[in-house]
Amino acid sequence: MAFTPATTEQRFVLDHVVRIGELAATDRFAAASDDVVDAVLEGVGQFAAGEWAPLNRAGDTVGAKWTPDGVVMPDGFAQAYKDYVEGGWGTIGVEEEWGGQGLPFAIQTAVLDTLGSANMGFALCPTLTVGAIEALAHHGSPEQQALYLPHLATGEWTGTMNLTEPQAGSDVGALRATATPLGDGKWSIKGTKIYISFGDHDMAPNIVHLVLARTPGAPAGTKGISLFLVPKYRLNDDGTPGDFNDVRVVSIEHKMGLHASPTCVLSFGDNDDCVGELIGAELGGIRAMFTMMNNARLNVGLQGVQVAEGATQGAAAYALDRVQSARAGSPNKESVKIVEHPDVRRMLLRMKAQTQAARALVYYAAGQVDRANMGDAAARNRLELVTPLAKAHGTDIGNEVASLGIQVHGGMGYVEETGAAQYFRDARITPIYEGTNGIQAADLVGRKLALDNGGAFATLIADIRAESKDERLLALVDACDAIGRRLATADADDKLAASYPFLTMLSVATCGWLMERQGALAGTDDFGRMKAASVRFYLEQIVPEAMGLVAAASASAAVLYAIEPALFAA
Amino acid sequence: MAFTPATTEQRFVLDHVVRIGELAATDRFAAASDDVVDAVLEGVGQFAAGEWAPLNRAGDTVGAKWTPDGVVMPDGFAQAYKDYVEGGWGTIGVEEEWGGQGLPFAIQTAVLDTLGSANMGFALCPTLTVGAIEALAHHGSPEQQALYLPHLATGEWTGTMNLTEPQAGSDVGALRATATPLGDGKWSIKGTKIYISFGDHDMAPNIVHLVLARTPGAPAGTKGISLFLVPKYRLNDDGTPGDFNDVRVVSIEHKMGLHASPTCVLSFGDNDDCVGELIGAELGGIRAMFTMMNNARLNVGLQGVQVAEGATQGAAAYALDRVQSARAGSPNKESVKIVEHPDVRRMLLRMKAQTQAARALVYYAAGQVDRANMGDAAARNRLELVTPLAKAHGTDIGNEVASLGIQVHGGMGYVEETGAAQYFRDARITPIYEGTNGIQAADLVGRKLALDNGGAFATLIADIRAESKDERLLALVDACDAIGRRLATADADDKLAASYPFLTMLSVATCGWLMERQGALAGTDDFGRMKAASVRFYLEQIVPEAMGLVAAASASAAVLYAIEPALFAA
């Protein structure tokens, strides 16, 4: 199935959801002119369709392979990655002082959207590099920045995040990897990390691992964690990769999907010869990690958009081709393309509407990143508030749309050759990594509702109320407002018990707001009419559906604790 | 992970949802005494846990394999199947005149529930045999019945259903396989069938294919279809399998899951030497097919229960073992088992409640099969009405619960070794085969709402109203009633556009009714308290959620047809 970049949609969302014009009017982002934005969207679309999309199947069927000498990517990936680097696609959002193009994060988001819609597993590699860049740009020393950032900015070297250990998953504070001072300002790193995406591969001459570890005497829990820069190959004096740094890939996971992305078990310092440098202050690891992870959370939300886009294109193409049964109630007894059947259309329109909603939400959040980076405190709060929504709801949508994509294909969807199943399998990790969606919901009702004394939440509610004219959406906003204010002061258990349904409600309200705005601006050309139909479906059907969650979002934790845990296994 | 048969739950549902006592009080089912029911549930539980559950992983990882000599099952399957036959587990629901035990279909359902919870892919084999038995018992000649039914009843021979062809999926009437009279009352069969589950394997000395084909001069569409009995090996005069009947397995599908079940492409009559017998009247194939498929639809709904049961057991075991993070809001900062965290409990309780709801719905329908088989016309109508609910909603639940099962496992859920991913992959076919869930929804709003001039629907609504005391459920029933009556006379497009959300609403209302009844009868022992919590969660959270579908179930098709089909791919 040919991949078609969603260029028109992306441009529309950048214009009216991100309001890219406001960004381009600033000194910081003056480069983001209309022409440049168009050129970037078109260019990456051609590149992704031409070079990355054709590798999507091999990424799944061949997959990344572990060998004693490291991870080997399927044929074609190394060249396609090289072309990505040479095309400058990695540098879009990186600041100019590090060799980047200094364009808004929102534009970089659109670029990653296209790359990942073409090949989600592949695009995870640059996604992780972006996290490493953020951490170094915010917390690295000038020397670290000078040595590493230019190579990361282009994507010539790739980055990883090393948080998880077998006993330390969602509970990062339980990690045990150690860093011992070597006396020269450097540290000896030792420990095993799991679930390290692109922890090894053969597409770049160096890999920059960002590793959380404990320094001697560090307190227990998250307060005792520091962040280290640990390259796969130490740098020579001229900054080129030199000696192997005792970082070994022990194995890669046998996963349900996302086979193009090697999920590595990395062993640091087996021979006591793994050298790292502190990034930022000792014991400041958690703060640096959040810098790295916050945008990573948006980028995972974006993976929901990517998989939804790919799945929708695949299902639409199939439904426009497959002929089966006459239209019910029609005098014409000829078999028709299945897109003509109402329930198939319902599925397709839902896929379209949900994909657009997720894209609007994630791009909107990306636009707040750019404003926050220019010192806009309100945008910073808005970003903090919508980040868990973008991550959790974006990925929930990705999974729902991928499942609908299989259903539209019928039996063919269950057979691997159509590719519908790959989207479904690839998507299923996204509600888990970078903080499970349950963790996102906990973050929402815990830290984010309390932000600015509830002001961050109140202004989002007010903004939607001020702009929306849709009664159904306003009803949902009222419900979110009441529940959110109650949850802000609720007991911890009650808060968490209601957190996930509340997150979904608030996400749908936010998406509904951004969809309604787009509907009001849609023209009468093909794109505009498709947009109008998606928006209408979203407001008429998906928004009311979220009202069904009021009971769950209003429930206490009592029912959950009415029974002792062992009864769940009885 | 050890599989524990849900014996107590099954017995409770048989008693209070199926009301097995009413059946045992009839002459027909006098054998279904309390002792016998207990012995069957216990016995199959031990058998399934001991012999079938241990093969579940190999069924997935090794899978059925195609060879030029036919399909080879993974090691252990042939012996475990032999033990199933010798244990008499195939004969439970078959009438005594064919060598069966003549127990209610509801008991057979419980047996298949346990077998499939242990190993869903494996249990599909006997599930298909049941369909073949039904078709022969209702439409076969006395000679066919005498020759075939005793061997099918024990499971010594297995059965298949051959409907689908590449151009004829949901549209069965488009099939092209042919049957040409040979002059001796037999027919020469020719054609290719796809998606034939257990179309070939090495566990039985014969396989009885039931094949839909066209006879010479037959009219187009479903009216021109006849059903044929086509054994893999023709029978000798003494009834034993003899010459090969020119039925070849050309390939098996490369599916996302259910790898233990070989999904075959079967070629009939490549050498013009495939002989079949007509089952029932010529051109009576569609009617015979529905006999075969109706119970098959319940059995696929039951697969939703099976996968939900397995996934829930796996997730509960993991959550009771995995330690991660302190309880939020607790003064105790020790890490706890993740079952203690509210959102994990919410997921587990939802899994429990949904699994129980699906089981109640499918068993309830099975109880109506038994009553209908004794000539109860009201039960026949009820069965017809709830069959699409049991199939579609049962499988939707299976998929939802399997997905939650992955989420509870976190990153481990995405790694194949835990088995959580297998449930998720296995489940995904169930909303597709035996009539996609969209077809079920079309059946509900098309044929079933009209049944008995709307009487079938009206009496279900009345029965729920008469028994329920729950305001939330009664509100949902009111909504279903109003929408159902409106849909009964709506235009075909509007009917179909609303069909799926309406099916979900009516399914939840029916499940809520059966759950509420169970809650009222639950005792205060461990089982009773778990049941009470599940029922409470179902009524407090899942029933109100279904009210969120009122808008979609009330919408017209207008939004779906506001745009031309090509725009879905734009």
Interface residues (C-beta under 8 A of the other chain):
Chain A: T4 T164 Q167 G169 S170 D171 A174 I194 Y195 G221 E253 H254 K255 M256 G257 Q313 A316 A317 A319 L320 V323 Q324 S325 A328 G329 S330 K333 S335 K337 V339 E340 H341 P342 D343 V344 R345 R346 M347 L348 L349 K352 N399 S403 I406 Q407 G410 G411 G413 Y414 V415 E416 E417 A421 F424 R425 R428 I429 P431 I432 Y433 T436 N437 G438 A441 A442 G446 R472 D491 A492 D493 L496 A497 S499 Y500 P501 D526 F527 R529 M530 A532 A533 R536 F537 E540 Q541 P544 E545 A546 M547 G548 L549 V550 A551 A552 A555 A557 V559 L560 Y561 A562 I563 P565 A566 L567 F568 A569 A570
Chain B: T4 T164 Q167 G169 S170 D171 A174 I194 Y195 G221 E253 H254 K255 M256 G257 Q313 A316 A317 A319 L320 V323 Q324 S325 A328 G329 S330 K333 S335 K337 V339 E340 H341 P342 D343 V344 R345 R346 M347 L348 L349 K352 N399 S403 I406 Q407 G410 G411 G413 Y414 V415 E416 E417 A421 F424 R425 R428 I429 P431 I432 Y433 T436 N437 G438 A441 A442 G446 R472 D491 A492 D493 L496 A497 S499 Y500 P501 D526 F527 R529 M530 A532 A533 R536 F537 E540 Q541 P544 E545 A546 M547 G548 L549 V550 A551 A552 A555 A557 V559 L560 Y561 A562 I563 P565 A566 L567 F568 A569 A570
